[in-house]
Each structure stands twice: as C-alpha cells, then as structure tokens.
C-alpha cells in the first residue's frame, strides 16, 4: 500500500473543509431565503396617475418594513391588463420571482369591457392553479362594476369572484375598493382610478387577509 505524503493529506483536509463550509453556506442561504409577494394586477395596483411611492403596493412595502417582516414585494401590475393578458404572462413571472404569496387583482378591465364573465372566471381559476402549483399562497381581490352595465351583468361579475374563492378556498377580499367606492373624493378626475388619499384604505382592505399568508410562508421558508 502506497504511503500518502503530509502534503497530500493536507490537500485532502483543505478540500474537505472547503466543501463543508460551502455546504453549510448553501444550507443557511436556503433556510433564510427572503420570501416575496408578487402583486399581479392592473392599474389599481400599478399606481396609475400617482407619484412614485404613493400607491398601495408601495405602502405595503413600508408597512412590512415597519412590522419587521423581511419580505420582498414585486409589483408586476400592468395598467389596462385583463385576465387574459395576465394569464398569458403569469408563468414567466412565477418562474422569475418564485413568490411565496401571489396577490391576484385582475378582472376590473374585463368588466369595464363587458367581456364574458365565464372567460374571466376561467382565467382567474387558471392563474390560481398555476400560482399554487409553483408553491405560492394566493390572495384574490374581488371587484364590482357600476350597475349601469346592467344589473344582471354586474351581479354575475361580482358573484364570479365569490364563487371562485369558495371553490378554490383561497384567501379573499370580496370588494377591494369597498371602503372608498362611495366617496367621489377618493378618485382622480377620471372617476375610475383612486387618488393618493385613498391608497392607505386600499392597503387596509388587503392587509388582514395578506398578513397571515406572509407569516405562514415566512415560517415555512425558515425551516431547515
């Protein structure tokens, strides 16, 4: 049997030490991976007509920091987006950001364009499924449209969110704009988009359902 020189032993020792350190670093990095929230919506979440930092998503970042929650917030909202458009780009966003929580705030533009309710519901269902398959928890934000679109259509539109939330058992806010919708002073000149004054109330509508999801996913991410 050949003898191993001291230098060879030392080389082996150093390799083993290096490999062990790398493994420990990778394990710790995985255990403390920063969870993220993906906000996937339309102009209501994109901050249309607002200055930077005024929208409810920006306020969410501030609130998380104030509450010592180490969570990244990714705003992938697009003004004018429909559920069809969102469905088409969600997979790429999930792969890129690997979110722990997905907030789905889509459907308003479907309603304003009087698109088929069933199509909207199917698109939202597909996005919920894709988000869950990626490992994310889902928060669905419901919406209403004015009755001048026809009471029957307006009722069917809102009920689609309610039925979908019950069928999929996701966290749910029935009407995202409930606390601001009846006061025209909460809206910009177009009468459609909330102004800066209304943004804190929009965040308050989301927070009670969102905070538990974040806490659950943060604890899960911290597990070795």
Helices and strands as residue ranges (DSSP letters): H 6-31, E 36-41, H 43-46, H 56-66, E 72-75, H 83-97, E 101-105, H 108-112, H 117-133, E 137-141, G 147-149, H 151-168, E 171-173, G 184-186, G 196-198, H 199-221
